[in-house]
Amino acid sequence: MVFGFGKEVGPVGTKNANHNGDVKKGEKPISSGIFGSWNSFQNGQRIKQQPGNTKPEGKDQRNLWDRLFN
């Protein structure tokens, strides 16, 4: 989730979102301050889970083109 000046703070719960994580049109998300988890998957299986208030570990596996333009 992104707040303020485009700073990503990780997976954070939102007080005014529905069960899909959508906020009503015209409203700004209100952070609950409760962090979820970063999940890492390999071949469809979760291999690692990290606290949401940390920077995820691991290397970006995308090629240069995708890192620059996606």
Contacts in CASP RR format, 6 or more apart in sequence:
PFRMAT RR
TARGET T0000
AUTHOR 0000-0000-0000
METHOD contacts of the structure
MODEL  1
MVFGFGKEVGPVGTKNANHNGDVKKGEKPISSGIFGSWNSFQNGQRIKQQ
PGNTKPEGKDQRNLWDRLFN
1 8 0 8 1.000
1 9 0 8 1.000
1 10 0 8 1.000
1 11 0 8 1.000
1 12 0 8 1.000
1 13 0 8 1.000
1 14 0 8 1.000
1 29 0 8 1.000
1 31 0 8 1.000
2 8 0 8 1.000
2 9 0 8 1.000
3 9 0 8 1.000
3 29 0 8 1.000
3 31 0 8 1.000
9 31 0 8 1.000
9 53 0 8 1.000
10 35 0 8 1.000
10 38 0 8 1.000
10 52 0 8 1.000
10 53 0 8 1.000
11 35 0 8 1.000
11 36 0 8 1.000
11 37 0 8 1.000
11 38 0 8 1.000
11 52 0 8 1.000
12 31 0 8 1.000
12 32 0 8 1.000
12 33 0 8 1.000
12 34 0 8 1.000
12 35 0 8 1.000
12 36 0 8 1.000
12 52 0 8 1.000
13 31 0 8 1.000
13 32 0 8 1.000
13 33 0 8 1.000
13 34 0 8 1.000
13 35 0 8 1.000
13 36 0 8 1.000
14 21 0 8 1.000
14 23 0 8 1.000
14 29 0 8 1.000
14 30 0 8 1.000
14 31 0 8 1.000
14 32 0 8 1.000
15 30 0 8 1.000
15 31 0 8 1.000
15 32 0 8 1.000
16 23 0 8 1.000
16 24 0 8 1.000
16 27 0 8 1.000
16 29 0 8 1.000
16 30 0 8 1.000
17 23 0 8 1.000
17 29 0 8 1.000
23 29 0 8 1.000
35 51 0 8 1.000
35 52 0 8 1.000
35 53 0 8 1.000
36 51 0 8 1.000
36 52 0 8 1.000
37 49 0 8 1.000
37 50 0 8 1.000
37 51 0 8 1.000
37 52 0 8 1.000
38 49 0 8 1.000
38 50 0 8 1.000
38 51 0 8 1.000
38 52 0 8 1.000
38 54 0 8 1.000
38 56 0 8 1.000
39 46 0 8 1.000
39 48 0 8 1.000
39 49 0 8 1.000
40 46 0 8 1.000
40 47 0 8 1.000
40 48 0 8 1.000
40 49 0 8 1.000
40 50 0 8 1.000
40 56 0 8 1.000
40 58 0 8 1.000
41 47 0 8 1.000
48 57 0 8 1.000
50 56 0 8 1.000
50 57 0 8 1.000
60 67 0 8 1.000
62 70 0 8 1.000
END
